[in-house]
Every structure is written in C-alpha cells, then in structure tokens.
Amino acid sequence: MAYAVIKTGGKQYRVQEGDTLDVEKLEAEVDSEITFNEVLLHGEGDTVKVGAPFIDGGAVTAKVVDQFRCAKEVAFKFKRRKGFHKTKGYRRHMTKLEITSIG
C-alpha cells in the first residue's frame, strides 16, 4: 500500500489512502477537496522517493470532513518559592481530513 509524508501546519504526517487525521485549521469548506503539494516522502512497496525538501509533482488529495475545536488544553505557569501560579485553558481549532488519493 502506498504511503506519503506530508507537511501542513508546521507538522509532518504519515498518511495512506483512507486515513483520517486531525490537523491545524485549514481555510476550506466541509466536503471540499484539498491538495497538499508539500510531499516530503513517497513510498510504495520496496521503492521510496525522498524529496529535497519536496518531491517534484508529488501530491496528496484529501476531503475535508469537519471543522471543529479539540478538547481543552491547559497552559500552567508557576515560579517556585514565590507563590505564583497561573492557569489558562484554550481550545485549538482543527480540521478533520480523509485522505482520498496519493500521487
């Protein structure tokens, strides 16, 4: 089965056809198609193509399944021996993708 490593949102993801993954928010409508041209690696069977930094003509197509906010995460700061404690929560905006093709 073919797989690829793509770059989006400052992170790298290993994907195959049919995979669903959550990435940093992308400006796209639900049920639309997105093409990722920043393909770092493509592998199929025993052959592996590695880009420098990207593969020429490499593309991964994905369908946008949902736009959502993930579970609350906590940023906690403190300074020892000073009695300083600060807690702040936040929820990141995310996009759920389903990989449709790797080329």
C-alpha positions as a Markdown table, in Angstrom:
| # | Residue | x | y | z |
|---|---|---|---|---|
| 1 | Met | 0.0 | 0.0 | 0.0 |
| 2 | Ala | 1.3 | 3.5 | -0.9 |
| 3 | Tyr | 2.1 | 6.0 | 1.8 |
| 4 | Ala | 3.4 | 9.5 | 1.9 |
| 5 | Val | 4.7 | 12.0 | 4.4 |
| 6 | Ile | 3.1 | 15.5 | 4.0 |
| 7 | Lys | 3.8 | 18.8 | 5.7 |
| 8 | Thr | 1.0 | 21.0 | 6.9 |
| 9 | Gly | 0.5 | 23.4 | 9.9 |
| 10 | Gly | 4.2 | 23.2 | 10.7 |
| 11 | Lys | 4.0 | 19.4 | 11.4 |
| 12 | Gln | 4.6 | 16.3 | 9.4 |
| 13 | Tyr | 2.1 | 13.4 | 9.0 |
| 14 | Arg | 2.5 | 9.9 | 7.5 |
| 15 | Val | -0.7 | 9.1 | 5.5 |
| 16 | Gln | -2.2 | 6.3 | 3.5 |
| 17 | Glu | -5.4 | 6.3 | 1.4 |
| 18 | Gly | -8.5 | 6.1 | 3.6 |
| 19 | Asp | -6.7 | 7.5 | 6.7 |
| 20 | Thr | -8.5 | 10.2 | 8.7 |
| 21 | Leu | -6.4 | 12.7 | 10.6 |
| 22 | Asp | -6.8 | 15.9 | 12.6 |
| 23 | Val | -4.6 | 18.9 | 11.5 |
| 24 | Glu | -4.3 | 22.5 | 12.4 |
| 25 | Lys | -7.1 | 24.6 | 10.9 |
| 26 | Leu | -7.2 | 24.9 | 7.2 |
| 27 | Glu | -9.3 | 27.5 | 5.4 |
| 28 | Ala | -11.7 | 25.2 | 3.5 |
| 29 | Glu | -15.3 | 24.3 | 3.4 |
| 30 | Val | -16.7 | 21.0 | 4.7 |
| 31 | Asp | -16.9 | 18.4 | 1.9 |
| 32 | Ser | -14.4 | 20.2 | -0.3 |
| 33 | Glu | -11.2 | 18.7 | -1.7 |
| 34 | Ile | -7.7 | 19.9 | -0.6 |
| 35 | Thr | -4.4 | 19.1 | -2.4 |
| 36 | Phe | -1.1 | 19.0 | -0.5 |
| 37 | Asn | 1.9 | 19.7 | -2.7 |
| 38 | Glu | 4.4 | 19.6 | 0.1 |
| 39 | Val | 5.1 | 15.9 | -0.1 |
| 40 | Leu | 8.4 | 15.0 | 1.7 |
| 41 | Leu | 8.4 | 11.3 | 1.1 |
| 42 | His | 6.5 | 8.8 | -1.0 |
| 43 | Gly | 6.8 | 5.0 | -0.6 |
| 44 | Glu | 5.1 | 2.1 | -2.3 |
| 45 | Gly | 6.3 | -1.5 | -1.7 |
| 46 | Asp | 10.1 | -1.5 | -1.8 |
| 47 | Thr | 10.5 | 1.8 | -3.6 |
| 48 | Val | 10.9 | 5.0 | -1.6 |
| 49 | Lys | 11.2 | 8.5 | -3.1 |
| 50 | Val | 12.7 | 11.2 | -0.8 |
| 51 | Gly | 12.4 | 14.8 | -1.7 |
| 52 | Ala | 15.0 | 17.6 | -1.2 |
| 53 | Pro | 13.0 | 19.0 | 0.5 |
| 54 | Phe | 9.8 | 18.2 | -1.6 |
| 55 | Ile | 9.1 | 15.7 | -4.3 |
| 56 | Asp | 8.5 | 17.3 | -7.7 |
| 57 | Gly | 5.0 | 16.6 | -8.9 |
| 58 | Gly | 4.0 | 14.8 | -5.7 |
| 59 | Ala | 0.5 | 15.5 | -4.4 |
| 60 | Val | -1.8 | 14.1 | -1.8 |
| 61 | Thr | -5.6 | 14.8 | -2.1 |
| 62 | Ala | -7.8 | 14.9 | 1.0 |
| 63 | Lys | -11.5 | 15.6 | 1.7 |
| 64 | Val | -12.5 | 18.0 | 4.5 |
| 65 | Val | -14.8 | 16.0 | 6.8 |
| 66 | Asp | -15.2 | 18.5 | 9.7 |
| 67 | Gln | -14.1 | 21.8 | 11.2 |
| 68 | Phe | -14.0 | 21.6 | 15.0 |
| 69 | Arg | -12.3 | 22.6 | 18.2 |
| 70 | Cys | -10.4 | 20.0 | 20.1 |
| 71 | Ala | -10.6 | 19.2 | 23.8 |
| 72 | Lys | -9.4 | 21.9 | 26.3 |
| 73 | Glu | -5.7 | 22.1 | 26.9 |
| 74 | Val | -4.2 | 23.8 | 29.9 |
| 75 | Ala | -1.2 | 26.2 | 30.0 |
| 76 | Phe | 0.1 | 26.3 | 33.6 |
| 77 | Lys | 2.8 | 28.7 | 34.7 |
| 78 | Phe | 4.5 | 28.9 | 38.1 |
| 79 | Lys | 7.6 | 30.3 | 39.7 |
| 80 | Arg | 9.0 | 28.2 | 42.5 |
| 81 | Arg | 9.1 | 29.6 | 46.1 |
| 82 | Lys | 7.2 | 32.8 | 45.0 |
| 83 | Gly | 3.6 | 31.6 | 45.3 |
| 84 | Phe | 3.0 | 32.5 | 41.7 |
| 85 | His | 0.6 | 30.1 | 39.9 |
| 86 | Lys | -1.3 | 31.0 | 36.7 |
| 87 | Thr | -3.7 | 28.6 | 34.8 |
| 88 | Lys | -5.1 | 29.3 | 31.5 |
| 89 | Gly | -7.1 | 27.0 | 29.2 |
| 90 | Tyr | -7.6 | 27.1 | 25.5 |
| 91 | Arg | -9.1 | 25.0 | 22.7 |
| 92 | Arg | -7.3 | 24.8 | 19.3 |
| 93 | His | -9.2 | 25.0 | 16.0 |
| 94 | Met | -8.7 | 21.8 | 14.0 |
| 95 | Thr | -9.7 | 20.3 | 10.6 |
| 96 | Lys | -10.5 | 16.6 | 10.2 |
| 97 | Leu | -9.3 | 15.2 | 6.8 |
| 98 | Glu | -9.9 | 11.9 | 5.0 |
| 99 | Ile | -7.1 | 11.0 | 2.5 |
| 100 | Thr | -8.6 | 10.1 | -0.9 |
| 101 | Ser | -5.5 | 9.7 | -3.1 |
| 102 | Ile | -1.7 | 9.8 | -3.2 |
| 103 | Gly | 0.1 | 10.7 | -6.4 |
